[in-house]
Structures are given as C-alpha cells and as structure tokens.
Amino acid sequence: MTNTTNSRPALEQPNYHPGQLLTASGLNQNLSNEWERRWTHNRALHGTGIVTGLTVIGEPGTPTVIVEPGHAIDPEGRELILIEPAALQVPPVPGAVHDDGTVTPERVVLVCRWDETPPELITTGPCSAQGVAGYLETPRLEFIAESDYPQHASDVVALATIGIASCVIYDLDFARRRVLGERPLPYVDAGVYTPATDQWEPILSSGSSPTIYGLRTIVDTSVGGFATTPTYQIRLAGERWGEVDDDGTDIPFMFWVPAPNIIAADSTSIEVEVLIPTVQSPEFFPEAGIINWMTLQRFVNRIGGESVLLELVVDQLRWAITWVGVEGTL
C-alpha cells in the first residue's frame, strides 16, 4: 500500500469472488482497514477526550484512586473502553514539607492510553492444543510526572492531575480532563508560558560567521486541551529595557523588539521566534552617533556572550509568551 500525504496508509476495499482462498493475513488486513476508517472518523468528527465515565475517585490522605468504567477516544481516534473499575496506588513520592509547615506536593497526571500489547485470549482446540484466538482491547492506566506530561500529551487521554505528599493523595485537579460534547465551538483558551534560560535558543544567521539576531522558544499549550491546531495569537510580555554591569558600572540598554513570529504550531505547542534587530546603549558605544543603535551581536560581544544575554532575558527582563488559541467556528 502507498502512503497518503498525511503519512497514513491508503485503504483497500476487498472484492471477494466464489472460490477465493481466504487467508488469515488477508482477513486481518481487512480488519485493520476497517479500524483505520473508524479511527479516522473519530479523529475528524469527535476529537480527543472522554465520551462517558472514567470518573476518578480518591480521598485526600489515602494512597489509592479508583477509575470507574468508561469510554474515551485518544488522539489517534482509537477507542479506549474500560469495562471494570480499576484501583491504582499512587506513586510513593514524599513531596516537600517546609519549615513553616506548608506542603508542596509532587504532581502526576493519571492518563488512559492504548495498549500496544493487550492481554491475549487463549482458547483450547483439538487435542487440547492452546492458541491465541484474539486480544482483549483494554486500555492502560498509568501515572506520568506532570513535568513530563507535555511530551506524552499527543497519545494519551488525561483523567486527573493528582498531588501527592507523604505517599498519599494531597489533592485532585481535573483541569486537564476533557469530556467530549461538553464544550461549544468556538473553544477558546489562553495562557502564559515563561521559558527558563535553557528553553531559549539563539537564532543565528547562515554563513561562515553566523551572528545572533534573536531568540527562539517552544511554548507549551497542552493545558488548553485543544483537539486540533487552533488559531493562535501571541504577545511578548516583559520589559524591553534594563541595565547590565560593565566593570562595576550599571549601563542602561533598550531592545527594539517587533511582535514575535509563530514559526510552527500544533494542538499542544507553538514555536516562536523573537527578533531583536537593534539595541540602544549610548554609554557602551558613544561613537555610534546620536541614536546609538547597534546590532544584537555587537551587544552580546560587549556583555560577555550569549549566556549573559539569556540571563538578562530571564532574570531581569522576565520575558514570557502570552497566548490565546481559538479552535473551531460558530
């Protein structure tokens, strides 16, 4: 089979005829085609989320959560059907207890995902021979550290976020839980993403002597729970001017920064470029003239390198990306 432009296989329609030899591989391929059609239908018309049930129950101070039976659709359109209640012990993590008695719990996301190795259904045939007659389609329930959740959001359905302290439940949060059919379109969500120093990447020109002319980051929007790529609007928050130390003297500077650019986007992230064409700092370069504008590369060379620039952006200017996503239409 050839691949389509969206990297999914082309679907073949069987044409049975009298006397045709039906093989196991052929019949299994026909089943796979029907599954792909159903999953494509689910992705296109229903999206990702909980159809019904899969309620998470847990009392603070206890080590166990209960997931009730229910039905969900994952980002691939596959149906996740839990037919019996499931009890899960929360991860045995201590959290943090501070000197003033306050608690900072560890947070994990309880998710439901498609099981690539489902339980086998064993049958007994002639001469007491046993074999695999099929597989039980039951989803996997597992915990993912909240900090690791964004990289898994594309193939799981979130059921609840659980705070854990002293190896027991501290609290439950259902903000990531999305129930299909509960929200009207257009669906709108927004957030603020504040990159750390190692989450900003310099943008360099091409050529034998590349120069820095801006910064790039990837904004996590998974908290919005979008089923498809929304229409995003973004803005750079934070200061454009500050002071940098130069041999014990605080030297003022100001960045000229146009609106940030969206380079790529999907339902859980935005790749953003922030261009800094010029910098003003008259006390660094008085010979530059009345306006005293210079390139970002020249400014970086003077202050001691790209690492100092990133520290200024994060610690002093406190740059953050505010975003709004609009999914669907009226």
C-alpha positions in Angstrom: 0.0 0.0 0.0 1.2 3.5 -0.7 1.2 6.3 1.8 -1.0 9.3 1.5 0.2 12.9 2.1 -0.7 12.7 5.8 1.5 9.6 6.2 -1.4 7.3 6.7 -1.9 4.1 4.6 -4.3 4.1 1.6 -7.2 1.9 2.4 -8.0 -1.1 0.2 -11.5 -2.5 -0.4 -11.7 -6.3 -0.9 -13.5 -7.8 -3.8 -14.4 -11.3 -2.9 -15.4 -13.9 -5.5 -16.5 -17.5 -5.5 -13.7 -20.0 -4.9 -11.4 -17.4 -3.5 -8.9 -18.6 -0.9 -9.4 -16.6 2.3 -6.2 -16.4 4.3 -5.6 -15.2 7.8 -3.4 -12.4 6.7 -6.0 -11.1 4.2 -8.8 -11.2 6.7 -6.6 -9.5 9.3 -5.7 -6.8 6.8 -9.4 -6.2 6.1 -10.0 -5.7 9.8 -7.1 -3.3 10.0 -8.6 -1.3 7.2 -12.0 -1.1 9.0 -10.2 0.0 12.2 -8.4 2.7 10.3 -11.7 4.0 8.8 -13.3 4.1 12.2 -10.3 5.8 13.8 -10.2 8.4 11.0 -13.9 9.1 11.6 -13.4 9.5 15.3 -10.5 11.9 14.8 -12.3 14.0 12.3 -15.8 14.2 13.8 -15.4 13.7 17.6 -11.8 14.7 18.6 -9.9 13.5 21.7 -11.4 13.1 25.1 -13.7 11.2 27.4 -17.0 10.0 25.9 -18.5 8.8 29.1 -17.5 7.6 32.6 -13.8 7.2 33.5 -14.5 9.1 36.7 -11.5 9.3 39.1 -12.3 9.0 42.8 -9.8 9.5 45.6 -9.9 10.8 49.1 -7.1 13.1 50.4 -4.9 11.1 52.9 -5.4 7.8 51.2 -3.0 6.1 48.8 -5.5 4.8 46.2 -7.6 6.2 43.4 -10.5 4.4 41.7 -11.1 4.8 38.0 -14.7 3.9 37.1 -15.6 2.2 33.8 -16.0 4.4 30.8 -15.2 5.2 27.2 -12.6 7.6 25.7 -11.1 8.5 22.3 -7.3 9.0 22.1 -5.6 11.5 19.7 -5.3 8.7 17.1 -9.0 8.1 17.1 -8.7 4.8 18.9 -11.4 3.9 21.4 -10.4 3.2 25.0 -13.0 1.2 26.8 -12.6 0.3 30.4 -15.3 -2.3 31.4 -14.5 -2.8 35.1 -13.5 -0.4 37.9 -9.7 -0.1 38.4 -7.9 0.6 41.7 -4.4 2.2 41.4 -2.0 3.0 44.1 -0.5 6.5 43.6 3.3 6.7 43.2 5.1 6.5 46.5 6.7 10.0 46.5 7.2 12.2 49.6 6.5 15.7 48.3 8.1 18.6 50.2 7.3 19.8 53.8 8.7 23.3 54.5 9.8 24.7 57.8 6.7 26.8 58.1 4.5 23.6 57.9 3.3 24.2 54.3 3.4 21.3 51.8 4.4 21.3 48.2 3.1 18.1 46.7 4.5 16.1 43.9 2.1 16.2 40.9 1.4 13.4 38.5 -1.1 13.1 35.7 -3.3 9.9 35.6 -3.8 9.0 31.9 -5.5 6.4 29.8 -3.7 5.1 26.8 -4.0 2.5 24.0 -2.3 -0.8 25.0 0.1 -1.9 22.2 0.5 -5.3 23.9 -3.1 -6.2 25.1 -3.9 -9.4 27.0 -4.2 -12.5 24.9 -7.4 -14.5 24.6 -6.3 -18.2 24.8 -8.6 -20.9 23.5 -8.2 -24.7 23.6 -8.6 -26.6 20.3 -8.4 -30.2 19.1 -6.1 -32.5 21.1 -6.1 -29.9 23.9 -3.9 -27.6 21.9 -4.0 -24.0 23.1 -3.5 -20.9 20.9 -4.2 -17.2 20.8 -7.7 -16.6 19.4 -7.6 -12.8 19.8 -6.8 -9.9 22.1 -8.7 -8.1 24.8 -8.9 -4.4 24.0 -8.5 -2.8 27.4 -6.7 0.5 27.9 -3.6 1.0 30.1 -3.9 3.3 33.1 -0.7 4.9 34.3 0.8 7.9 36.1 3.1 10.4 34.3 5.1 13.1 36.2 3.4 16.5 35.5 6.7 17.9 34.2 6.9 15.0 31.6 3.2 15.2 30.6 3.6 17.6 27.6 5.8 15.1 25.7 3.1 12.4 26.2 0.0 14.5 25.6 -0.2 13.5 21.9 -1.0 9.9 22.6 -2.9 9.8 25.9 -6.2 10.9 27.4 -5.8 12.8 30.7 -8.2 11.7 33.5 -6.9 13.8 36.5 -3.9 15.5 38.0 -3.0 14.2 41.5 -1.0 16.0 44.1 0.9 13.5 46.3 2.5 14.2 49.7 3.9 11.6 52.1 2.9 8.9 49.7 -0.8 9.7 49.9 -3.2 11.8 47.9 -2.9 15.5 48.8 -5.5 16.9 46.2 -7.1 16.1 42.9 -7.3 18.5 39.9 -9.5 17.9 36.8 -8.4 20.9 34.7 -6.7 18.6 32.1 -9.8 16.4 31.8 -11.7 16.9 28.6 -15.2 15.5 28.1 -16.4 15.3 24.5 -19.6 17.2 23.7 -19.4 19.4 26.8 -18.0 22.5 25.2 -19.4 24.6 22.4 -17.3 25.8 19.5 -15.5 28.0 19.1 -13.5 26.9 22.0 -11.1 29.4 23.4 -8.2 29.0 26.0 -5.2 31.1 26.9 -2.1 31.0 29.0 1.3 32.4 29.8 4.5 30.5 29.2 7.7 31.7 30.9 10.7 29.9 29.4 13.7 29.1 31.6 17.2 30.0 30.5 17.8 26.6 28.8 14.4 26.9 26.9 15.5 30.0 24.9 17.7 29.2 21.8 19.7 31.9 19.9 18.7 32.5 16.3 21.8 32.6 14.2 22.3 33.8 10.6 23.7 31.4 8.0 27.2 31.7 6.6 30.7 31.1 7.7 30.5 33.7 10.5 27.0 33.4 11.9 25.6 36.2 14.1 22.8 36.2 16.6 19.8 38.3 15.8 17.0 36.9 18.0 15.8 34.1 20.3 13.5 31.1 19.7 11.4 29.0 22.1 8.7 26.4 22.1 5.6 27.3 24.0 3.7 24.5 25.8 0.0 25.0 25.2 -1.1 21.4 26.2 -3.0 22.8 29.2 -5.5 24.2 26.7 -6.7 20.7 25.8 -7.2 21.5 22.1 -8.2 18.6 19.9 -6.9 20.2 16.7 -4.5 23.0 15.9 -6.2 26.2 16.9 -5.7 29.7 15.6 -3.1 31.3 17.9 -2.4 34.9 18.8 0.8 35.6 20.8 2.5 38.5 22.5 5.8 39.0 24.2 5.4 40.1 27.8 8.1 41.6 29.9 10.4 44.6 29.8 12.4 45.8 26.8 15.0 47.9 28.7 17.2 47.2 31.7 20.8 47.6 33.0 23.9 45.5 32.5 27.0 45.6 34.6 30.2 46.8 32.9 33.2 46.8 35.2 31.1 47.8 38.2 29.0 50.4 36.3 25.3 49.8 35.5 24.9 50.6 31.9 21.3 51.1 30.5 20.2 49.3 27.4 17.0 49.0 25.4 16.0 46.3 22.9 13.9 47.2 19.8 11.7 44.1 19.5 8.9 43.8 16.9 5.9 41.4 17.5 7.0 37.8 17.9 6.5 35.4 15.0 4.8 32.0 15.0 7.0 29.6 13.0 5.1 26.3 13.6 2.2 25.2 15.8 0.0 22.3 16.7 -2.6 21.4 19.3 0.0 21.3 22.2 2.8 23.8 21.3 3.9 26.9 19.4 7.3 27.5 18.0 8.0 31.2 18.5 10.8 33.5 17.2 11.6 36.8 18.9 13.7 39.0 16.6 15.9 41.7 18.1 17.1 43.8 15.2 18.9 46.5 17.2 19.9 47.5 20.7 20.4 51.0 22.1 23.0 51.6 24.7 24.7 55.0 24.3 27.2 54.6 27.1 28.6 51.4 25.6 29.1 52.8 22.1 29.1 56.6 22.2 30.8 56.7 18.8 27.7 55.2 17.2 26.1 58.7 16.9 23.1 60.4 18.4 20.8 57.4 18.1 23.4 54.9 19.4 21.8 51.8 17.9 23.9 48.6 17.4 23.3 45.1 16.3 22.4 42.4 18.8 25.6 40.6 18.0 27.7 43.6 18.9 25.8 44.0 22.2 26.3 40.3 23.0 30.0 40.6 22.4 30.3 43.5 24.7 28.3 42.0 27.7 30.2 38.7 27.6 28.4 36.2 25.4 25.0 34.6 24.7 24.7 33.1 28.2 24.7 36.6 29.7 22.0 37.6 27.2 19.8 34.7 28.3 20.3 35.6 31.9 19.2 39.2 31.2 16.1 38.0 29.3 15.0 35.5 32.0 16.1 37.1 35.3 15.9 40.9 34.6 13.5 41.4 31.7 11.3 38.4 32.7 10.2 37.6 29.1 7.2 35.4 28.7 4.9 34.4 25.8 1.2 35.1 26.4 -1.0 33.1 24.0 -4.7 32.7 23.0 -5.9 29.8 21.0 -9.3 29.7 19.2 -10.5 26.2 18.0 -13.4 25.7 15.7 -16.0 28.2 14.3 -19.6 29.0 15.0 
